[in-house]
């Protein structure tokens, strides 16, 4: 018996998360020039980074030999000024994935369980399995969360319940009133993790104030990220908002320097770059219309999305994905989410989406 055979069975059983294929990797595999490749696989902001964040990073480079502020005071203070939360209500993460895993590490373990929806973000079952807890996957309703069924799935051993709104990879959306009513029915022994990674892309009529709910629901943890609308995916900065008691537990299992210096200052600056955020939102609206019009013209079904991506049906997702890759277009296959007939495409620049829509009929045959 080898050393690795002695690792816990629940760790050995994990299937690692598969990120979107990098441009450099596809270029090597297909012998393509990197500049000819269009990547629409990872829900990144096609506008790149905003000016305020870029300027903050340039200033911070001079101190890069120093460790970052392990407490993240500047970013926490920016979140305090933006949202009115106390510093003790904020935990910072290496992307919002880190926040999700902190919640699992702090509240899950052998003998307890976590509830999440079918077709929801892959990190929920992975974080649950990593903690040695039991995962309860609730069947999806119209590719999204069935809140009544999720409530019914809660057991006395449930400690965490994950909700993604909008949901990744399907883009489905739950009205704020529905989530608020759901929270009022969840038992106090369950931490509800509300993953709002794409909340900045919601339309004005869809928006709701989850942060206001923190005063009423001490078992609520809101997870957000700077990787999407704020254009800082490469810096990996996320944050969680919750009661001081919940945040205290998350900080006990958090690495002391889990967010880098450049990430801290860039995120603090990006939080107040309203002009860049508005441009990102408008580009996303236009890109969504461009893609869905293209799907309609090709006679393809798609799932209405509230994020910065669209999931569409192609029949054989793996084959169509491979045919797109050969043309230098990277999208996201989601067979691992139980949707082998579908692909997910991120909204890019107008030219990038046009390139995808030109390649898609060829890939479909």
N, C-alpha and C positions, 0 to 999 in steps of 0.2 A: 504494500500500500504506500503510495507516494504522499508527500507532504500536502499537495493540493487536494488529494482525496479526503484529507482530514478537515478541510475547510467546511463550515456549516453547509448543510444540504441546501438551504434556501438561497445561499450565495451562489453555489455551484449551478443552481437551476436558472439563474438569471440569464435572459437573452439581452445583451447590451443594446442600449438605445442607438439607432442608426440615424445620424444626422444627414442633412442634405449633402449631395455630392459637391465637393469644391470644384471651382473652375479649373484649377491647376491639375487636379486628378483626371478630369475628363479630357483635358488637352493631352495628357500623357497617354491615356488609354486609346484615344481615337486618332492621335496624330494631328490634332487641330491646333490652330493658333489661338492663344488665350483670348485675344481681342475679338475673335469671331464668335465666341461663346456667349450665350445669354443665360444667366442663372435666375430662375424664377421658382426656387425650391424651398427657401428658408424664411419667407415672409419678412425679408429685410426691407428697409426704407430705400427706394431707388434714388432718392435725392441725396443720399449720403448723410454727412454730419452737418449740423447747423453752424453758422458763423460764431455764435456765442460760445458753444461748446468747444469749437476749434481754438478760439482765442484763449479760452481758459486752459486748455491742454498745453498750448505753446508756452504760456507763462509758467506752468507747473513743471515743465521738463527740467528746468534748472535744478530742482530739488529731487530728481528721480533716484539719486543715490540713497535717499533717506527712506525708511519704512513709512508706509502710509499711516494716517491717523486710524488706529484700530477701532476707535469709537465712531469715526465718521461724523464728527460734530458738524462740519460745514454743510454736508448734505442733509443731515437730520434737521438742521436749522432751516434750510431751504424748504424742506417738506413741512416744517412747522409753520413757516410764513405762508406757504401756498395753501395748506389744507387745515391749519389750525390744530394739528395734533401735537401732543407733547413729545419731547425727545424720548421719553420712556415708553412711548407707544410705537416706536419704529425699530425694526430690525433690518439691517442691510445685508444683501446677498450677492453672491457672484452670479448675477442674473437671477431672474425669478425662479429658475429651476432650483437654485440653492435654497431659497426660502421654502419651497415645497418640500425639499428633503430635510430641512431643519425641523419642519412641522412633524414629519414622519419620525425623525430621530428622537424628538422630544416626547411624542405622545404614543408612539406605536412600539410594539415588541411582541414576542411570542405570547399567545393566549388572548390577544385582542384583534380587532379587525378594523378595516377601513372600507368605506363605501364610495364607489365612483361609477360613472355611466359608461356603457358601451360606446365605442367611437369617441371617447374623450382622450385627452392628452396622455401620451404613453408614459410620462414620468409618474403619474399617479400609481399605477400598478407596480412600476419598478421601485419606487420609493417604499411602497408597502412591503414588497418582497424583500428588499434590502434590510428592512427592520425586523424581518422574521414574523410579520403579522399576516393575518389572513385577509385576502382581498375579496370583496363582494362586488361583482360587476352587475349592474342593473341594466336590463335591456333598454335600448334607446327608444325614444318616441319621435318619429319623423327625423331621425338622425341626430336628435338632441336629447337633452336631459328630461326624464320623466320624474318630476319632483315628487309626485304622490308615491310612485313606486320606490323611489329612493328613501323616502320617509319610512315606508313599510319595511324596507330592508334593514333598517337600524335594529341592532340587537343590544342587550345589556353590555356586550363586550365591545361595541363600536366606540372608537375613540376619535376617529377622523372621518370627515365626509368632504369629498372634493367636488367643486362645481367650477366649470370653466365658462365664462360669459364675456364675450362671445366664445363659442367652443372651437377648439382646434382638434381635428382638421376639418370639421364639417361647416364651420362658420355660423351655426345656429345661434339664436339669441333668445334669452329669457327676459321678459319685461321686469323692471325693477320691482314693481308691485308684487309680482309672483314670488320673487326671491325673498322679499321682506315678509310676506305671509308665511313662506316656508320656514324662515328663521324662527318665527314665533312659535312654530310647532316642533322644532328640533329639541330633543332632550338636552339638559344642561351638561351632561357628561360627554357630549360630542362636540369636537372642534370642527366648525364649518370653515373650510378653506375656499374662499371665493377668489378664483384665479382670473384677474382682469388684465391679462397681458395685452389685449387688443382694445381696451376701453376707449382709448383716444380716437378710434375710428368710428365710434358710434355716431349716428346722426343726431341732431339736436332733439328730435322727438323721442329718440331711444334712450337718452341719457338719464341717469338717476344718481343719487348721492349715497353711495354705499358707506362712505366715511361717516356720515351722520348716524348710521346704524350702530356704530361702535359704542355709543353711549347706552344703548338699550340691550345689546347682545354681547356679553363678555366672552362668549364662546365663538366669536367671529374673528377670522384672520383674513385680511384682504392682501392679495399678492399682486404686485405690479412690476413692470420692467421698463428699462430705458432702451431695450434692444429693438423695438419695433418702430413706433411713430417717431421717437426721438433720434433714431439713426445711430445708436451707439452699440450695436450688436457685438462688435469686436472687443469692446471694453468690458462686457459682462457686468452690468450693474442692475440689480433689482432691489425691491424693498417690500417689506411686509408691515402692515398696520394692524394693531390689535390692542387689547387691554394691556396695561403694564405687567400684570401677572403672567400672561401668555408670552409677552416679549421677553420677560426675564428668563423663562425656560428656554426659549429659542436661543438667546444669547449664551446660555450655558453650554450648548452643543455647537455653537458657531466658532469657526476658526477666527483667531484674532485679527488677521490681516486678509480677510476674504475678498475685499474690494481694493483694487490698486489705486495709487495716487491719482493717476490721470482719469480713471473712472469716477472717482469721487468729485473732482472739480468739474469735469465735463458734465456730469449728471446735474450737479447743482446749478450750473449755468443753463443747461438745456431746459430745465424745469420752468424757466421764465422766458423762454424764447417762443412767445406766442405766435409771432409771424411765421417762423419755420413750421410750427405745428399746424397752423392754418393751411400753409402751402401743401404740407404732407396730406392733410385731410382732403383738400380739393383735388389733388392729383389722384388720390385713391378713389374718390367718387367717379372721376372721369375714366379712370382705368377699369373700374368695375363695369361701367356702362359699355366700354369698348369690348371687354372680354365676353360679357353675356350676350351682346349683339352678335358676336362671332359665333358663339355656341348655338344661338338660335338659327343663324344662317346655315350651320352645319347639321341642324336637327338633333343636337345633343342635349341631354338632360343635365341640369346642374342644380346644386343646392343653394338657395338664396343665402348670401353671406353678409354678416355684419363686421367682418374683419378686413384684412388687407390681402385676401386670397379667395379663390373660388374652387370648390370641389365639383368635378364634372365626370360624367359616366362615359366610358369608352368601350366597355365590353371586356377586353383583355388588357388590364392595366399594365402588367409587366411588359407585354409585347409592344404596346404603344409607347411606353416610356423608353424602351430600348431604341425604338425607331426615332424618337425625338432626340435622344442622346447622340445618335449617329449624325444628326443634323446640327449638333452643337447647341441644343436647347435643353436645359435642365429644369425639370419639374419634379414633383414629389409623388412617388408611388405610395399608396397607403394600404397595401394588402395586409400589413402587420396590424392595422386597425380593424381588421375584419371587413375590409372594403376592397377586394381584389379587382373589382370591375371599374374602380374610380381612380382618378388622379387629382392631385391638388396643385394649382398653379398660383404663385404669388403675383400680385399686381406690380408691374414694373413701369418704367417710362413708356410713353406712347410708342416709341420705336421698338422697344423690347417686346411689348405685348403684340405689336404688329408682326414682328418676326416669329413669335410663337404661333400666331394665328395662321401665318403662311406655312409653317412647318407641320401644323396639326393635320390638315387633310392628307398630306403625304404619309404621315405616320399611321393614320387610320386606314390607309390603303384605298 
